[in-house]
C-alpha cells in the first residue's frame, strides 16, 4: 500500500465584482464625523488545479483534477467616529466586523467519494476589531495621538487571506502637517 505524500494545488487569477454602500455625517464646527460602510461578499469561480502523488508511485493513488470552484470572500461592516471634546482634543474610534465564518474553500479532488466535503480553508468564527484613541492638536503643524485596540481574530494563526489570530495594541504617534 502507498502513502499519500504530496498534495499540490494552484488556482488561476480571477476577478469578480462586489458592491460597497455607506453613509456619512459630519458637523465641522464640532469636529464630529461618523461613517458606516458595508462591503458585500464577492463570489469568485477560478479554475482550480489539484494533484496528489504517492510513495511508492501507485497509479491509482496519483490523481489530478482541474475544475472551477466557488469561493465567496467575506462581507464586512465598518463604523468610524470622531468628535472634538475640547478645541484641541479629538476622540476617535473604529469598529470593524468581517464575516470570515462563511468563507470556505473545498477541495474537489480530496472530497471525491467523501460524504462530507474536505475544506482547504474553513474559518470557525468572525472577526471583530476595535480601536479607541485620543488626539491632541498642538498647532496647525503638530498633532499627537494615543490609542488602544483589540482584535478578536479568527481562531487560527495567520493563514490564507491573512486574517489575524487576534491581538491587543497600543499606539503612540505624532503628525507633522507640511
N, C-alpha and C positions, 0 to 999 in steps of 0.2 A: 504494500500500500504506500502511496506517495504522501508527501506533506505539502500543503499549500504554502509556498514560500514567498511569492511575490504578488502584489496587487498594485496595478498602475492604473490611474485614471487621469484623463485630460478632458478639457472642455473647450469648445470653440468660443471665441468672443461673441457676445450677444448684446444687443441694445433693446430697450423697451421704454415705453412712456408711462409716466405716472402723473399725478397732479398734486398741487400744493394750494392750500387755501389758508388765509389768515385775516385777522383783524388787528387794528392798532388804534390806540387812543392816546392823546397827549395834551397836556396843559403846560406850555413852555414856561410861563411865569413861575410855576412851582417845580420846574424840572421833573415833572411827572410824565412818565412814558410807560405804556404797557402794550404788550402784543401777545397774541395767541396764534400759533401756526400749526397746521396739520399737514403731514406729508403722507400720501397714500402708499399702500403696498404696491409693488411693481412686479408683475409676473414675467419671468424670463423663461424661454424654452430653447436653451442651447443644445447643440449636438454634443453628446457625452460619449466618450470612448473609454472602455474598461478592458482590462486584460489580466488574467491570472495565469500563473505557471506553478508547476510542482517540482519537487526534488525527490527522487529522480523524475525525469521528464516522462509523464504518463499522458498520452494524447487526450484521453477523456477528461483529465483534470485541467488541461490547458485550454482555457476558454477566452473568448473575446466578445465584445458587444459594442455596437455603435448605434445609438438611437437618441431621439430628443427626450429630454426630461423637463419637468416643470419645477421651477423654484420661484417662490414669492419672497422678495426682500421685504423687511418689516415696515409697517406703518409706524409713525411716531407723532408725538404731540409735544410742543414746546411752549412754555409760558415764560415771558421775560417781564420784569417790573423794575422800575427805578423811580425814586422820588427824592426831592430835596427835603431834608429835615431841618436845616438851617441854611442861610445863604451860601455857606462854603462847604457843606457836608451833604453827601448823597448816599442813600442806602439803595442797594440793588439785590435782586435775586433772579436766579434762573432755575427753572424746573424742566426736566425732560423725561418722557416716558417712551420706551421703544418696545414694540411687541415682538421680541425675539422668540417667544414661546411658540409662535405659529410658523417659524422658519424650519423647514425640513428639507433635506436633500436625500433622496432614496437612490440606492444602487440597483438598477435593473438587473445586472448580472448576478449580484450576490443574493438578490431577492427571488431569483428564479427557483421555483419549486418550494418556496417557503410560505407558510401560512401568514406570517407577519412580515411586512417589508423590512429590509435591512437599511437603516438610516446611516448615512455617512456623516450628516450634520443634523443634530436634533437638540435644541436648547430646552431646558426644563422650566425656565422662568423668564419673565420680562425684566427689563432693566429700568430702574428709576434713579435719576441723579438730581442733585440739588446743590446750589451754591448760594451763599448769603454773604454780602460784602458791604463795606463802608468805604467811601472815597472822600478825600479832603482836598479842596482846591485852595492852594496857597496863593496863586496869582494866575494871570492868563497863560503863563508858560508851564507852570509846575502843578502837578496833581499827584497825590499818593493814593494807594488803595490797599485794603486789607480784607481778605475773605477766607471763608471756610467752606468746605464742600464734602459731600458724601455721594457714593455711587453704590447701588445695591449689587451690581454685577449680574452675571447670568448663571452663576453656579459652577463655572468651569474656569480653568486658566485661560489666558488669551488664546484665541483659536481662529477658525475660519471667520472672515469678515472682521476679526479683531474686537469684538465686544470685550470689555474688561471683566475681570473676576471680582470687581468691587474695589473700592478704595476710600480713604479719607484724605482730605487735602487741606493745606493751609497755605495761603498765598500772600506775599507782600510785594508791592510793585510801585514804581514811580513812572510818571509820564511827563515828557517834555514836548510842548507844542512849538514847533518851529514857526 
